[in-house]
Amino acid sequence: MTTKERYKRFISWFSENMPEASTELLYQTPYELIVAVILSAQCTDKRVNQITPAFFERFPDAATLAKASHEEVFDLIKSCSYPNNKTKNLIGMAQTLIEEFNGQVPDNLHDLETLPGVGRKTANVILSVAFDKPAMPVDTHVHRVARRIGLVKNARTPLETEKQLTRYIPKHYLSKAHHWLILHGRYVCQARKPKCDICGIKDFCMYYQNLIKPPPRPEP
């Protein structure tokens, strides 16, 4: 199977079986999404969704968060991973929005990456989810699953994975494809024990095909 054929099968299967794929983070505005994505680093979406209602009630916009004390923010997010560092990033992000962007979340990669706590992956999430722009955020799930399926080859970094995925996936599918890979990795193609027995893409998954290859015959 060629790489192009594998991508075609991937898009076809997920378009039919997961047509409405979207983020599991709960948010209403770009500001709320950027807060949620910063909190989600090394933390489950479920935990983030438990934290954000009280957080957004206390800090409904960048202006209120920019004036917050470290203690106020830390107390609200302490149940997530790395709360001390995330507290600094959240306050710094809000202050930068106020000082540089009139309190509004920018809609381009360059400006987003100037915000504390926002790297390329987070910036691409904001572009894709909040602004519906063609972008491919690559987290650990996307990086792992894309390589397992065989969509990317010899990709050692998330950026290399991103470049290969954006090369072959049409722009109008990029946002959905990001969620397809995340959700497949979260619920089926798990890191330690992939659930190949319930997977619907076994017939074009390189990982599974290698798994079922017969052992080489011993030499006579």
N, C-alpha and C positions, 0 to 999 in steps of 0.2 A: 504494500500500500504506500503510495506517495504521500508526502507531507500535505500537499493540497487536497488530496482525497480524504485524509484524516480530518483535516479542518472542515471539509464539507460535511462529513458524517457527524462531527461534533456539533456544528451549528444546526444541522437538520434535527438531530435527536433532541437536543435541549430546547430548540424552538417549539417542538411538538410536546415535550414532556414537562418543560418548566417555562412556559411562555411569559409568566408574570414575575419573574425573579427580581427581587429588590432587596435593599438593605433591611436588616432586622433591627437596626437602631431606630429609636423613636425620636422624631424631631419635627419641628414646624417651620423653621427658618434656617437660612445658611449659618447664622450665628449658633443656633442650637446644634446643628449638625457638626460644626467644627469643634464645639465643646465635646460632644459625644465621641467623635473620632479620636480626639486627643486622649480622652479617658479610656478608650477601648484598647490602647496599646498594652499587650500582654494581659488583657482582661476580657472576659466574655461579654458579648452583647447583652446577655441576660442581666448580668451584674450592673452594667452601665445603665440599662433601662430602669433599674431599681433606684439608682442614684439620681438620675437627671430630673425627675419631677420636682423634688424639693430644691434641687440646685437652680432650676429655671424659675421657680417661684421666688427664690431669694435674689437671683441675678438674671432678670429677664432679657437683658441686652448687654452689649459691650460696655456701655457707659457705667452701669452699676457694677459690673465685674471689675472694671479698671480701678475702681475706688475701694475694692475689697481688701481686707487684711488677710495675711497668710493664714491666720488662725481660723477665720470664718470659712474660707474655702476648704482648708484641710479638714475641718470638722465634717463637712458635707460629703467629702469624697474619700474619707479614710478607709472605707471598706474595699476600695479597688487597689490594684497593684501600684506600687511606686507613688503613693499619694503626695509625698513631699515634693518630688520633682514635677509631678503633674500640676500641683498647686502653683509652683513658680511659673510653669509654662502657660497655664490658663490666665493668670493675672497679666503676665507679659504679653500674651497674645491680645488680650482685650485692650491693654494700654497702647499697643502698636496700632490696633484698629482705630482707636480714637485719635491718636497723634498723626498717623499717616494716611488713613483712609476714611476719615469722616464717620467712623463707627461702622462702616459697611465692610462686609467680607468681600475681598476682591475676587474677580472671576477669571484670573489668569495665573498660570503656573509660577511665573517669576515673582509676582507680588505675594502670592500665597506662601512661597518658600521663605519669605523674609519674616514670617510670623514665628515667634517662639513656639516650639513644640510641633511645628509643621514641616515635615520632610516631604520628599517627592511622593511617597505613597499617599499620605494624608491629603496633600494638595490635589492629587489626581482623584481621590474620593470626592472631594468637595466639587471639583469641576464636573465630574461624571454625575453625581447624585443630586447636588444642589442646583447646578446650572445646566444639566443635560448636555454637556459637551463630550465629544468623543475622547475618552481617556481610558487607560488601562492601569488602575492601581494594582500593584503586586505586593501582596502580603505573603506570609508563610504558606497559607493554604493554596493560593494561586501559584506560587513558585513550585510547590511540591506536586500539585495535581497536574499542572501543565507538563511537567517533566515526565510524570508517571504515564500519562496518557500517550505521550509521544508528540505533543504539539510543539515542544521546544527541545532542542538538543544541545548538549554541552553548554548549557546556561549556568554559570556559576554564581551569578548575582541576580537580584531582582531586576536591575536595569537591563541586563541581557535578556531576561525572560520577557520583560515589557517590550523590548524592541522586536523580538521574534513574534510575539502575539499580535502587535499592532501592524506588523508587516503582512500577516496572512488573514486577519479578521477584518472584514469590511467595517468602516467607521460606524455605520448605523447599528452594528451589533456589539460594539466594544463595551458599552455600559452593561448590557445584559450579560455578555460573556464573562465579565468580571464577577458578577453575582453567581452565574452558573458554576464557575470554578470554586468560588468560596463556599457555596452551599453544598456542592458535591464533596468538597474536602471536609467540611464540618460534619456531615451526616453519613456519608458513604465511604469516601476514599480517605479514611482517617489515617493519621500518621503511623501509629504503631500497629494497628490491625485493620487494614482496609477490608470493607465488607464486600468482597468480590462476589459472594454468593447472591447478593441482592442487587448488584450493579447492573444497570441497563446498557452500559456501553462496553461490555466485555469484548464484543466482537471486533472493536477497533482500538482497544486499549493496549498499548505496547507492554505495559507492566503485566497485564493478565496473560497476554499471548506468550511472553517469556516464561511466565509461571507454569504454563501447561505444556511447554515444549517437552517432548520425550527426551530422556537422557541419551547422550550419544552412544552408539553401539560400540562395544569393546572391540578392539582390533583382534583379528584371528591370530 
